Amino acid sequence: MSTSAPTAAGEQAAPSATAPLTLDRLAVVGCGVMGKAIVKGLIDNNFVAPAHVTASVASDDSASALGAYFPGSTIVRDNITAIKSADVVLLCIKPFYVRTVLSEPAIVAALQGKLLISICAGITLAQFAALIPNTRVVRAMTNTPARIRQGMTAVCGGAAATKQDVLLTVKMFQNVGRCIELPETQFDTVTALAGSGPAFAFMFIESLADGAVMMGMPRKIALEMAAQMVFGSAKLALDSGEHPALLKDSVTTPGGCTIAGLLSLEDNKFRGSVARCIEATSRRASELGQPKK
Ligand SMILES: NC(=O)c1ccc[n+]([C@@H]2O[C@H](COP(=O)([O-])OP(=O)(O)OC[C@H]3O[C@@H](n4cnc5c(N)ncnc54)[C@H](OP(=O)(O)O)[C@@H]3O)[C@@H](O)[C@H]2O)c1
């Protein structure tokens, strides 16, 4: 896991000595798949104390389930109460609820002096500035591997956010994986590559296993082998820093079986399909926060 702060270009840099290392009081507005993943990582890493977390959800059922999942934390069904309890507010509701939630009459006053961190796909910093003027907002895009602290997150600060706000957000997300700072112009691509990417990786793992099942391997073994192979290959690419093409070549014996498989993928336009998948997902991500036509 990365432990240093990033530069604007997305490269890791030395952490600032002035940045706070922990959160004091955190409110989580919307605490489903992603909210739970992030808060669990923060609590497990002692980045925030359970007693200093207040989460708000919509339904009674979710509230009682969350109470059992985060013992010692406060679970409410009132966003204003949650926001008032904290210094930092993590917004983890679905994008189509953002306008309604942030248009509550008491919201601007409740948010005064607080940092709002949004993980909502497609909602831009300009849209936040229009909905909650003068609020310090940092936009973050993360992914479900945050559940096991192997997430990939990008962050970008709004006009009112300070450098310290961005640094705190980076440190926060480094508790659940890697985190870098990127310009907002990259966020639709981040949404596709990091946010939606796990779905594509899971489909790849499932397809690999299907091929092995076709050859007679039991599915349980095929799935474990496929997942560990993808995990190991990803870790090798990250740890070695070598270009994937070189790593691929190191597996490919002339006249061997790997090149037979690679050519079969090329015949079926594998690389173009995957690259176009990220392009299509990015384009759709750019439409998410926009009004329906
Ligand atoms: N899932 C991903 O892979 C992923 C990846 C990157 C980013 N994101 C972003 O993360 C955000 C959350 O996604 P998710 O998958 O975690 O969604 P989710 O599992 O559906 O969770 C949404 C949460 O919001 C709560 N909620 C709904 N209406 C609310 C309201 N008016 N006030 C307060 N809370 C409310 C829900 O409560 P109830 O359960 O009571 O309805 C639930 O706890 C989205 O904006 C998405 O774009 C998701």
The ligand as an ORCA input file, in Angstrom:
! r2SCAN-3c Opt
* xyz 0 1
  N     -20.078      0.608     -6.033
  C     -18.986      0.952     -6.704
  O     -18.291      0.122     -7.314
  C     -18.532      2.389     -6.709
  C     -17.229      2.698     -7.124
  C     -16.817      4.023     -7.111
  C     -17.686      5.020     -6.699
  N     -18.955      4.705     -6.329
  C     -19.856      5.781     -5.908
  O     -20.141      5.567     -4.553
  C     -21.452      6.078     -4.276
  C     -22.178      5.052     -3.424
  O     -22.286      3.853     -4.154
  P     -22.604      2.471     -3.407
  O     -22.341      1.400     -4.395
  O     -21.911      2.439     -2.075
  O     -24.187      2.625     -3.180
  P     -25.135      1.827     -2.181
  O     -24.503      0.556     -1.742
  O     -26.485      1.779     -2.823
  O     -25.220      2.784     -0.891
  C     -25.933      3.995     -0.911
  C     -26.187      4.418      0.513
  O     -26.882      5.671      0.492
  C     -27.957      5.603      1.421
  N     -28.948      6.600      1.069
  C     -29.875      6.571      0.076
  N     -30.604      7.727      0.081
  C     -30.105      8.480      1.098
  C     -30.420      9.755      1.610
  N     -31.373     10.506      1.081
  N     -29.713     10.217      2.660
  C     -28.716      9.481      3.215
  N     -28.366      8.260      2.770
  C     -29.047      7.770      1.721
  C     -28.434      4.179      1.346
  O     -29.209      3.865      2.479
  P     -30.285      2.665      2.419
  O     -29.508      1.395      2.356
  O     -31.040      2.841      3.678
  O     -31.124      2.894      1.161
  C     -27.082      3.458      1.309
  O     -26.552      3.355      2.616
  C     -22.112      6.384     -5.619
  O     -22.228      7.772     -5.788
  C     -21.188      5.783     -6.642
  O     -21.119      6.585     -7.811
  C     -19.390      3.408     -6.297
*
